[in-house]
């Protein structure tokens, strides 16, 4: 990984930590038929992780690494 990529990842990670740390209030979130009360920081972290996983899966699929095999 080049220094620029490493620096960019570090900056994004630091910004994400700052945003999460500033949002500690409890929020009410409705998930289908369930209402969950959790700190906003946890909700932001869950959203960040889900977005990251979906991005990795999409990038892998686009690059062909995770492309389905023919005939399956």
N, C-alpha and C positions, 0 to 999 in steps of 0.2 A: 504494500500500500504506500503510495507516495506521501510525502510530507503534507501536501496540500489537502489530500483527502483526509488524512489523520487530523489535521487542524480543523477542517470543516466539521468532521464528526464530533470532535471535542467541543467546538463552539455550540453546535446544535444540542449536544447533551447538557452542557452547562445552562443554556437557555431553557431547556425543558425542565431542569431541576429548579431553576428560579421560578418559573411559572407555577410549577406544582407546589413549591414551598409557600408561595404567596396565597394559595387558595385552600385554606384549611377549614373553611366553614362547612357545616353539614348541609347536604342537599337531599331533596326527596326525588328519587328517580323511579319512574314507572316502567317496568319491564313486562309487557303483555298484561297479565292480570295481577302481578305482584308489585307492590310498592316497596322500594328499598331506600333506607336512609343511610348515607355514608358520607364521609368527608369528600369534598370536591377534589382534593388531591388524589384520592384513590380512584375516583371516576376518571380523572385526567390520565392517570397512569394506565388504567385499563384501556382507555381509548387509544392512547399512544401505542401500547403493545399490540393491540388488535390491528391497528393501521400498519404497524411495522411488519407484522406477520403476513398480512394480506399483500403488502408491497413486495416482500421477498418472494412469496408464492407467484405473484403476477410477473415479476422480473424473471424468475426461473422458467415460467411457462413461455414467456416471450422469447427468451434466449434459446429455448429448445431443450434445456436440461430436464425439464419435467413434462415434456410433451408426451401425450399418450401414445402407446405403441400401436401400430397398424394391426387391425384384426381383433382388437379387444374392445 
